[in-house]
Amino acid sequence: MTKLKLSAIPDDRPVKIAIELPAAVHRDLVAYAEVLGRETGQATTDPAKLIAPMLARFMMTDRAFTRARRSTKSG
């Protein structure tokens, strides 16, 4: 079993944002969705639905961002 950074994608009310991705990033996103679908037993996940959890995970694990955000809130 592969240890992916994401788990099952929660169904949450989205905010619509339009972005453009390089073709290579999109291909990787599609491949990631396929692997995630196999790992979680869900139907193949829509690649676009992976972007928000990936960004959230990235920001949550970015220590510099966490420190900067904490100092902004307390100051």
C-alpha positions as CSV (number, residue, x, y, z in Angstrom):
1,M,0.0,0.0,0.0
2,T,1.3,3.4,-0.9
3,K,1.6,6.1,1.8
4,L,0.0,9.1,0.1
5,K,0.0,12.6,1.8
6,L,-3.8,12.8,1.2
7,S,-6.6,10.6,2.4
8,A,-10.2,10.5,1.3
9,I,-11.4,13.9,0.1
10,P,-14.2,15.3,2.3
11,D,-17.3,16.6,0.6
12,D,-17.2,20.4,1.5
13,R,-18.9,23.4,0.0
14,P,-16.4,24.8,-2.5
15,V,-15.5,28.4,-3.4
16,K,-15.0,28.6,-7.2
17,I,-11.5,29.8,-8.4
18,A,-10.3,29.5,-12.0
19,I,-6.6,28.5,-12.5
20,E,-4.4,27.4,-15.3
21,L,-2.0,24.5,-14.7
22,P,1.0,23.4,-16.7
23,A,0.2,20.3,-18.7
24,A,2.7,18.2,-16.7
25,V,1.1,19.3,-13.4
26,H,-2.3,18.3,-14.7
27,R,-1.0,14.9,-15.9
28,D,0.5,14.3,-12.5
29,L,-2.8,15.4,-10.8
30,V,-4.7,12.9,-12.9
31,A,-2.3,10.2,-12.0
32,Y,-2.5,11.1,-8.3
33,A,-6.3,10.9,-8.5
34,E,-6.1,7.5,-10.0
35,V,-3.7,6.2,-7.3
36,L,-5.8,7.8,-4.5
37,G,-8.9,6.2,-5.9
38,R,-7.3,2.8,-5.8
39,E,-5.9,3.4,-2.3
40,T,-9.1,4.7,-0.8
41,G,-11.5,2.4,-2.6
42,Q,-13.4,5.4,-3.9
43,A,-14.3,5.9,-7.6
44,T,-11.6,7.7,-9.4
45,T,-11.4,11.1,-7.8
46,D,-11.9,14.2,-9.9
47,P,-8.4,15.7,-10.2
48,A,-9.7,19.2,-9.6
49,K,-11.0,18.2,-6.2
50,L,-7.4,17.3,-5.1
51,I,-6.1,20.8,-5.5
52,A,-7.6,22.3,-2.3
53,P,-6.6,19.5,0.0
54,M,-3.1,19.5,-1.5
55,L,-2.8,23.2,-0.9
56,A,-4.2,22.9,2.6
57,R,-1.8,20.1,3.4
58,F,1.1,22.1,2.0
59,M,0.3,25.2,4.1
60,M,-0.3,23.1,7.2
61,T,3.1,21.5,7.0
62,D,5.0,24.7,6.0
63,R,6.6,25.7,9.3
64,A,7.6,29.1,8.1
65,F,4.1,29.9,7.1
66,T,2.7,28.6,10.4
67,R,5.1,30.8,12.4
68,A,4.4,33.9,10.2
69,R,0.7,33.3,10.5
70,R,0.9,32.9,14.3
71,S,2.9,36.1,14.6
72,T,0.5,38.0,12.5
73,K,-2.5,36.9,14.6
74,S,-0.8,37.7,17.9
75,G,0.7,41.0,16.8
